[in-house]
Amino acid sequence: MKAKKGNTLWNPYVGGTFLGVILFLAFLLTGHGLGASGGLARVLGGAMDVVAPEHMRESPYLSRYVDGPLSHWIIPMILGLVLGGFLAGWWSGNLKVETYRGPHTRKKTRWVFAVIGGALAGYGARLARGCTSGQALTGGASLSVGSWAFMLAVFAGGYAMAWFVRKLWN
């Protein structure tokens, strides 16, 4: 595969193999799989503990994020994910800021839809008690029937939704 600039991208089978090794190491070193939505909840819980500590301690849902929310294993993992993505882009010569969009879609429209979609996905991840990466990678690797059903539903929903937003890419 070639990148836009002519730089070679990783073979997807090699990338998948590395992802499998990382998932195994995550299980081995932390006792947990991969996933990111819990990290965002912990960071936001830490910020909210500074702003509204009484509310944090009284809420049954939020109170679990009060004691050391930023020292949880998932925070260094997410920082490593961001750093690794940055280094991979830099190393391959593909590091740049750009907005992918259709030829007739303005950047502002693309960003509005991206923010709305991200907010819905984040809300859904918390509602489902996990993100798609946690479900697909961790749940799939542990052969969880619910995770496999969830991922089939995600792909079906994605294909169904694509019909409604296809004009943004034309």
C-alpha positions in Angstrom: 0.0 0.0 0.0 1.2 3.5 -0.8 0.5 6.6 1.2 -0.5 9.9 -0.5 3.1 11.1 -0.4 4.5 7.9 -1.8 5.6 6.6 1.6 4.9 3.0 2.3 2.2 2.1 4.8 2.3 -1.0 7.0 0.9 -4.2 5.6 -2.5 -4.6 7.3 -1.6 -8.2 8.3 1.6 -7.0 10.0 -0.3 -4.2 11.7 -3.0 -6.7 12.8 -0.3 -9.0 14.2 1.2 -6.2 16.2 -2.2 -5.2 17.5 -2.7 -8.8 18.6 0.7 -8.8 20.4 -0.2 -5.5 22.1 -3.6 -6.9 23.2 -1.8 -10.0 24.7 0.7 -7.7 26.5 -2.2 -5.6 27.8 -3.8 -8.8 29.3 -0.5 -10.0 30.6 0.7 -6.7 32.2 -2.6 -5.1 33.4 -5.0 -7.9 33.6 -7.3 -6.0 31.2 -7.7 -5.8 27.5 -7.8 -2.7 25.3 -10.4 0.0 25.3 -10.5 3.8 25.7 -13.9 5.1 26.8 -13.1 4.3 30.5 -10.0 6.6 30.2 -12.1 9.6 29.1 -14.5 9.0 31.9 -11.7 8.9 34.4 -10.1 12.1 33.0 -13.5 13.9 33.1 -14.2 12.5 36.5 -10.8 13.9 37.7 -11.7 17.3 36.3 -15.2 17.2 37.8 -13.8 16.3 41.2 -12.0 19.6 41.1 -15.0 21.6 40.0 -17.8 19.9 41.9 -16.4 17.5 44.5 -19.7 17.2 46.5 -21.6 16.1 43.4 -18.9 13.6 42.6 -19.1 11.9 46.0 -22.9 11.9 46.1 -23.4 10.4 42.6 -23.5 6.6 42.6 -22.1 6.5 39.0 -19.4 9.2 39.4 -18.2 8.3 42.9 -16.1 5.4 41.6 -13.9 8.0 39.7 -13.1 10.0 42.8 -10.1 8.2 44.3 -7.1 8.6 42.0 -8.9 8.7 38.7 -5.7 9.6 36.8 -3.6 6.8 38.3 -5.7 4.1 36.7 -3.9 1.7 34.2 -6.0 3.0 31.3 -4.5 6.5 31.4 -0.9 5.5 30.5 -2.3 3.2 27.9 -4.2 6.1 26.2 -1.2 8.4 26.4 0.9 5.6 24.8 -1.8 5.3 22.1 -1.6 9.0 21.3 2.2 9.1 21.4 2.4 5.9 19.3 0.0 7.3 16.7 2.0 10.6 16.5 5.3 8.8 16.2 4.0 6.4 13.5 2.7 9.4 11.5 5.9 11.2 11.9 8.1 8.2 11.0 6.1 7.4 7.9 6.1 11.0 6.7 2.3 11.2 6.9 2.0 13.5 9.9 -0.1 16.5 9.0 -3.3 18.2 10.0 -6.1 17.8 7.5 -9.9 17.4 7.3 -11.1 14.5 5.2 -14.3 15.5 3.5 -16.2 15.1 0.2 -15.5 17.6 -2.6 -18.8 19.5 -2.0 -18.7 19.5 1.8 -17.3 22.4 3.6 -14.8 21.9 6.4 -17.2 23.4 9.0 -20.0 21.0 8.0 -17.6 18.0 8.3 -16.4 19.2 11.7 -20.0 19.7 12.9 -20.9 16.1 11.8 -17.7 14.7 13.3 -18.4 16.4 16.7 -22.0 15.2 16.7 -21.0 11.7 15.8 -18.2 11.7 18.3 -20.6 12.8 21.1 -23.1 10.2 20.2 -20.4 7.5 20.0 -19.0 8.6 23.4 -22.4 8.6 25.0 -23.2 5.2 23.5 -19.9 3.8 24.7 -20.6 4.9 28.3 -24.2 3.6 28.0 -22.8 0.2 26.8 -20.1 0.2 29.4 -17.4 0.1 26.8 -16.2 1.4 23.5 -16.0 -0.4 20.1 -12.3 -1.1 20.5 -12.9 -2.7 23.9 -15.8 -4.7 22.5 -14.2 -5.8 19.3 -10.7 -6.4 20.5 -11.0 -7.5 24.1 -14.5 -9.0 23.9 -13.7 -10.6 20.5 -10.4 -12.1 21.7 -12.1 -13.6 24.7 -14.8 -15.0 22.4 -17.6 -13.1 24.1 -20.9 -13.8 22.2 -22.2 -10.3 23.2 -19.1 -8.6 21.7 -19.4 -10.5 18.4 -23.1 -9.6 18.3 -22.3 -6.0 19.1 -19.7 -5.7 16.3 -22.1 -7.2 13.8 -24.7 -4.6 14.8 -22.1 -1.8 14.6 -21.2 -2.8 11.0 -24.8 -3.2 10.0 -25.7 0.2 11.6 -22.7 1.8 9.9 -23.7 0.5 6.5 -27.3 1.6 7.1 -26.3 5.1 8.2 -23.9 5.5 5.3 -27.0 5.8 3.0 -28.2 8.9 4.9 -24.8 10.7 5.0 -23.5 9.6 1.6 -24.0 13.1 0.1 -21.4 14.5 2.4 -18.8 12.5 0.6 -20.0 13.1 -3.1 
